[in-house]
Each structure stands twice: as structure tokens, then as C-alpha cells.
Amino acid sequence: MRHLSLGLLASVALLAAPLSHANPTKPAHSAHVTTAPKAGTLLSSSILAAPLSLPEAGSAFRITYTATNGVTGHDTVPVTGEVIFPNGPTPKGGWPIVAWAHGTVGLNDSCAPSLNAHSKRDTTYLTAWLNRGFAIVATDYQGLGSPGMHPYLNTRAEAYSVLDAVRASLSPALRTFKTKF
């Protein structure tokens, strides 16, 4: 029994040693590190499939952007979300924005709102905002629909995800989107 305990302890020590020194935010070879894009940088956008958009929407996009890591409070992480525009020409001065911070939808990446059709309830009020001339910017939140663990109910992570989604939506890559602030 004593040899089994020592063997088990040695195995745990060998496994724990590399983990205790690992720092996932700092690569081992810092000479080749490039600066990460600042928070709110649009990394990519694609047309949101019609069943995932809203019936009365103009153009709609699924976006990937950088957000401040809400768990650590520094560095950035990729986050996904959606930007939905009203129908019609962009008004002079641009569309005003509603930043939609959705409620609980699940913890798995497949639960991300930008990957699913909106519920009847959500469709009702989101469409009301569109019909009043607001563009909707909606985050999926850090780790929900993007790499990493979703820090459920972490208000700092949620806040950065919402704020940086709005910043990303201002990217020139989304040419039809101009906002009033």
C-alpha cells in the first residue's frame, strides 16, 4: 500500500508540475509574439442565415470580435455575436443602436444566440426595436459560441462582451452600419 501511495503521489506531482508553471496568456516563445488586436476589433463577419435573423430585418451578420477577457480583466479573447439592421436605407447620421444582452440560453457553444433562431418572445421585442429604426448588436458572451469556458454569471465578462460587441459593430467592414452617439 505504501508503494502504491508513493507511486500515486509521484504521478500527481509529475502531472501538476507542468500545469503549475503554465501561463495560457503568455506563450513560451515571446520573441515571435504579435500584439493581439485591441478590444472591440472586428475579426470576421458573415451573413446571418435567414432562419437565424428576424423576419423584418434588413441585413444581418454573425460577427467574431475581440473583447477584454472578463475573467482576468486584461488581454483579449475572441467572442461571437450578431448585428441586425432595420430594413431600408441607412438614415443620415446612421442607425441608433440597441445593445441586446440576452438572458440564459445554456452553457454549451451550440446554445449561442447567433447560432439559433430567436424565440417568439425575443422575436417580438427585437422586431419592435427594428421597426423603430434601431440596429441591434447582440453578444453571445465570452466562451459561448467561441473558444474557452463560458464564465456564467460573471458580470465583468458579460459587460465587456456587450461593450466590445458595440465597438466591433462600428467597424468599417460593416459598411451599411453607421451609428448615432
Beta strands, then each sheet from edge to edge (+ up, - down):
strand 1: 42-47
strand 2: 57-68
strand 3: 76-86
strand 4: 97-100
strand 5: 135-139
sheet 1: 1+ 2- 3+ 5- 4-
end
